[in-house]
């Protein structure tokens, strides 16, 4: 198969800025074939999440087997898994798949809405993270999973060590919530990479986490090493943030098409 194949296992964002929708847009922009396993449906817009409904594990399992057994995959990305039962089901499926895995341990939405049951945290720690080629928690998710609170760049290494203790091969601690430059730490416990990017004066950043994790998976599917994949993904998402645009009355999305020259940003706010 000449086209790299990437599978996202995540929830739907009806507003189109995050979740499955952001994942597939990212994959298209980066030249891979995107496929999806839907785990949950959300009623979501620029102002927040108004409702969320997880799918039965039988539906999740059937979607996964349908894709993997026929088409195959070169990388898998996980996002919103909602419950312990879904986390464990997806972990079992991934464990039997020979492909790199990017785990985005989605805990809350951009607006602070919970997307992962507290009862599922232990399943993420013990069942999902050990399968990850790269785990991509933001600072809130680091605190949720490990109890480590990052206040400055100096705390990133401690946060990474705490996440690595659960077994992922690499961890990318996303420091986007820190003041100053947008700095992330990628490490496997030995090899360390600090990735820096200018902070853009743009509040329209809905979907950044999903977009970054999907971009990493897309680059891994192309055969890049983890450091190469993460650096390329960081460059892509930085451009998408810079091109983010107003949509609705709240936080607009990043622009997934910016690198293709098909960006959607306008100088005037969207209607």
Secondary structure, DSSP 4 states (H G I P E B T S, - for coil): --S-EEEEEEEEETTSSSHHHHHHHHHHHTT-EEEEEEEEEEEEETTEEEEEEEPPHHHHHHHHHHHHHHT--SEEEE---BSHHHHHHHHHHHHT--SEEEE----B-TTS-B-B-GGGHHHIIIIIGGG-SEE--BHHHHHHHH-----SGGGHHHHHHHHHTTT-SEEEEE-TTSSSSEEEEEESSSSEEEEEEPPPS----BTHHHHHHHHHHHHHHTT--HHHHHHHHHHHHHHHHHT----TTSPPBP-TTGGGT-----SS---
